[in-house]
């Protein structure tokens, strides 16, 4: 397998692709929606809410935390997760700038 050659792309291009990865699995989207709805969560609640196995939920939580979109605090034997609002706003702004680009309308089209 070849290298991804991320170094040949701009920081912004790499950042957009990393954030876009979040939306690559419906479980991560469902987790984020649930966290927005209740503004805090315990992992066990997500298992009941999403309907996936605990290890699967944990893997998605790990990915979301690695991307910086959620943060977690340890409370005894539980880890509570919530949206990292600063990083969410940063991602939203970056993606909005990218998605708000318009294609110039011309008479010729490919």
C-alpha angles and dihedrals in degrees: 000000000000128000119266091233092215089162091073091063128073122262088249093053091050092047093050091050092049093050092044088058088072091069093048093091127045092217091064090048090050091048092051092047091051093048091051090049096053100020093221135040147183115224093240090058089056092054089057094041099045099033098225129121119275094248091051093049090047091053092052091046089051090053093048091048091047089054089051097238094118134031130203136208126200115234108180106299094344131083116211118204132201138167115278095228095195094054091041090055091048092051092045093052093047093049093044091054090050096044095044093065111118128213113234110243112233135170091247122065132180 
